[in-house]
Amino acid sequence: MNIVLDTNILFSAILNTNSKFAQILLTDNNNHRILAPDYINEEILSHQYKILTLKGYTETEFNKIFQLLTANIELIHHKDIPIEYLNRAIEICTDIDIDDTYFVATALFCDAKLWTGDKKLISGLLNKGINIHITTSELYKIFFNDNE
């Protein structure tokens, strides 16, 4: 399965390295690919000061955590997404949140599930009949065969 990671999930994993978010990201699973638009790193790094302040991490601690959590993520360069997928994502996201366009485009292009905690995005997609999201609980069960 291909899974596109939304920034909010990575942000949550950085803030709580013992969370299910982090456990999934730290698992090297050959059956599943975790993908993200190439600018996800830039987006997280733009919030680095906020994360350092919230968690009290040193810059070195932050960098180590960031590297560990992103080690299994395959970045998809935005220029590699064909224009038809980008146009479809723009059409979908215009009245939801245009900032989510590249995440949706990457999911469509890679035939992937979108791992996001963005309720507005999930609701907007479902209202348009687009069921491409996957929850953390669903992924945890898939990654760890947890049947609870």
TAJOBEL-V339155 format. One record per pair of residues at least 24 apart in sequence whose C-alpha atoms are under 10 Angstrom apart, sorted by sequence separation. I is the first residue (numbers start at 1). GAP is how many residues later the second one is. D is the distance in Angstrom with one decimal. If there is no record, write none. Layout:
i={I/I}
gap={GAP/GAP}
d={D/D}
This chain:
i={78/81/82/84/85/96/97/108/115/41/77/78/81/84/85/96/107/76/80/83/95/96/107/76/78/81/82/96/97/78/81/93/96/104/1/2/3/4/5/6/7/41/77/80/81/95/96/104/1/2/3/4/5/6/7/10/14/76/1/2/3/4/5/6/10/75/93/1/2/3/4/5/7/8/11/92/93/1/2/3/4/7/11/92/6/7/10/36/41/76/5/40/7/8/11/15/34/37/38/39/40/92/7/11/14/15/35/36/37/38/39/34/35/36/37/38/39/92/15/16/33/34/35/36/37/38/39/11/15/33/34/35/36/37/38/14/33/34/35/36/37/38/15/26/27/36/37/22/25/26/28/29/37/25/26/27/28/37/24/25/26/27/28/22/23/25/26/15/22/25/26/14/17/21/22/24/25/15/14/13/14/17/13/14/11/14/10/13/10/10/40/39/40/37/38/37/38/36/37/36/37/5/35/37/38/4/5/37/3/4/5/36/37/4/35/36/4/35/35/35/34/35/36/33/34/35/36/34/35/34/7/6/21/6/7/6/5/6/4/4/4/5/4/5/3/4/3/4/2/12/4/9/10/3/4/5/8/9/2/3/4/5/6/7/8/9/1/2/3/4/5/6/7/8/9/1/2/3/4/5/6/7/8/32/1/2/3/4/5/6/7/32/1/2/3/4/5/6/24/31/29/21/24/28/20/21/24/27/20/23/24/27/21/24/25/20/21/24/20/23/24/23/9/4/3/4/3/4/3/3/1}
gap={24/24/24/24/24/24/24/24/24/25/25/25/25/25/25/25/25/26/26/26/26/26/26/27/27/27/27/27/27/28/28/28/28/28/29/29/29/29/29/29/29/29/29/29/29/29/29/29/30/30/30/30/30/30/30/30/30/30/31/31/31/31/31/31/31/31/31/32/32/32/32/32/32/32/32/32/32/33/33/33/33/33/33/33/34/34/34/34/34/34/35/35/36/36/36/36/36/36/36/36/36/36/37/37/37/37/37/37/37/37/37/38/38/38/38/38/38/38/39/39/39/39/39/39/39/39/39/40/40/40/40/40/40/40/40/41/41/41/41/41/41/41/42/42/42/42/42/43/43/43/43/43/43/44/44/44/44/44/45/45/45/45/45/46/46/46/46/47/47/47/47/48/48/48/48/48/48/50/51/52/52/52/53/54/55/55/56/56/59/60/62/63/63/64/64/65/65/66/66/67/67/68/68/68/68/69/69/69/70/70/70/70/70/71/71/71/72/72/75/77/78/78/78/79/79/79/79/80/80/81/93/94/94/96/96/97/98/98/99/100/101/101/102/102/103/103/104/104/105/105/106/106/106/107/107/107/107/107/108/108/108/108/108/108/108/108/109/109/109/109/109/109/109/109/109/110/110/110/110/110/110/110/110/110/111/111/111/111/111/111/111/111/112/112/112/112/112/112/112/112/114/115/115/115/116/116/116/116/117/117/117/117/118/118/118/119/119/119/120/120/120/121/127/128/129/129/130/130/131/136/141}
d={7.3/7.3/9.7/10.0/6.0/7.0/7.0/8.4/8.5/9.0/9.9/9.9/6.9/9.1/9.8/6.2/7.7/9.8/9.5/9.9/9.9/9.3/9.1/10.0/9.1/9.4/7.6/8.8/8.9/8.2/6.6/8.2/5.8/8.7/9.7/8.9/7.3/8.3/6.5/9.2/8.5/8.6/9.3/9.5/9.0/8.2/8.1/9.6/6.7/5.8/6.0/5.8/6.0/7.1/9.5/8.8/9.5/7.4/4.7/4.8/4.8/4.6/5.3/8.7/9.5/9.9/8.2/6.4/6.2/5.8/5.3/8.3/9.6/9.8/9.6/8.5/8.3/8.6/7.1/8.3/8.1/6.1/6.9/7.5/7.9/8.5/8.0/9.9/9.2/9.3/8.8/8.4/7.4/9.0/8.9/7.0/9.5/9.9/8.6/8.3/9.9/7.9/7.1/9.8/8.0/9.3/8.7/6.9/8.7/4.9/8.9/6.9/5.5/6.4/5.7/5.3/8.0/9.1/8.0/8.9/8.1/5.1/4.7/5.1/4.9/5.0/8.1/8.4/6.7/7.5/6.1/5.7/5.9/6.1/6.5/9.2/7.3/8.6/6.7/8.7/6.3/9.5/9.7/6.9/9.3/9.8/10.0/9.9/8.6/5.8/9.0/8.6/10.0/5.7/8.1/9.7/6.5/9.5/9.2/7.2/7.8/7.8/9.7/9.5/9.0/8.3/7.2/9.8/6.8/6.8/9.7/8.0/8.0/9.5/9.9/9.9/7.9/9.6/6.7/9.2/6.8/8.7/9.2/9.8/9.6/7.6/8.9/7.6/7.7/8.3/9.8/9.1/9.3/10.0/9.3/6.3/9.9/8.8/6.3/7.0/9.5/8.3/9.5/8.9/10.0/9.1/9.8/6.5/9.7/9.3/9.9/7.2/9.4/9.6/8.1/8.7/9.7/8.5/8.6/8.6/9.1/9.8/9.5/9.0/9.6/9.4/9.9/9.8/9.8/9.3/9.6/8.5/10.0/9.8/9.0/6.6/7.7/9.4/6.9/8.4/9.8/9.7/7.0/9.1/9.6/5.8/7.4/9.6/8.2/9.5/8.4/7.4/9.5/8.6/9.4/9.9/9.3/6.2/6.9/8.6/6.2/8.8/7.2/9.3/6.7/6.6/9.9/6.8/5.1/6.1/6.4/6.0/7.8/6.6/9.1/8.7/4.5/4.8/4.8/5.1/5.2/9.3/7.4/9.5/6.9/6.3/5.9/5.8/6.7/7.9/9.6/8.6/7.8/8.8/6.5/8.4/10.0/8.5/8.6/9.1/7.5/6.7/7.6/9.6/7.2/9.3/6.6/8.0/8.1/8.4/10.0/9.3/9.2/9.7/10.0/9.2/8.4/6.9/6.9/9.4/8.5/9.6/8.8/9.8/9.7/9.0/9.0/9.4/8.3/9.3/9.9}
